[in-house]
């Protein structure tokens, strides 16, 4: 039977600038799905999932958009090695956002 | 029924009490250890008012202890350990913990078998992330462990904290959880009147902190100086042994063992508080780590054994 786990890697964080989650080790998993939710009003948000050899230097792997009209978006990822993080851009002090990021891993 | 018990060889490096309740080797998953979060039970799923953002603690991970210039350390025996991490948000040690500046892992349990003693053991290691030059030892403020216990009368939190460094200066001394005399609820909640938390509960983030590293919730352990192993680079780790035994019949500490050093804690008591509703017979073990600077720090638990007698 596979192992599955869901971590909340950003927990209702209020953002008003470019934002990145902390480096996360996920090497035990074969697949990952990131869910990004916004609570309340928010501008269009660009979402990217990044991978890394060391948790310090990052490469952009996949991306998507959480439009102002949407509440939630999902981004699947495979063959990501060990480290990953989620980068969210588009929030400003004039148009902030409150975000919740779930990371589901399976392997 | 006659029982024959055969222990896993991995238990050879532990000294469990008579009955092992949990032997958690993180090669097999998170084993029920999870992030520590507040109670989202108010309007719009908000939590109660607090100076501390209790929702900000970083997510726990299954780690292969992969380092920047070294390779993966794996765990002491196997590939994965449980990693507690922090955000790079450490502030002055005299202030309340800043958002994300601590990492916690909790396992939610209850009493079983009416034991007299409870004990936690772990093989662990710690290091900062290698995001800058230097040795890095001085950027780890503290690591710690406590039990959250409630019996039919009291809630109390017996725990210990290794103060590694304060303001960039190495300290390397153990403390234990006990509230100093005269601490008021307002002191404990950093000035919030009618704060949710009472003195003696959640010492890891409540209670005022003072320049010398003491605090409302922490007392220095007599003879508690100890030079733990920090290797010569932030990307090298060594596994160390930890054990805390508590007498829950007498509601007092028994022993702290760190490496081969044993600290007799008989006669020392944690602070007893009035029981909370609906959590009779609760026993939660909790590990934590704190950063001293604008740098993420990590605590790795190879495996954890919880036993009773």
Interface residues (C-beta under 8 A of the other chain):
Chain A: X3 X5 X7 X8 X9 X11 X12 X13 X22 X23 X24 X25 X26 X27 X28 X54 X55 X56 X82 X83 X103
Chain B: X28 X29 X30 X35 X37 X55 X56 X58 X59 X60 X61 X62 X63 X64 X66 X67 X68 X79 X80 X83 X85 X87 X100 X129 X130 X131 X296
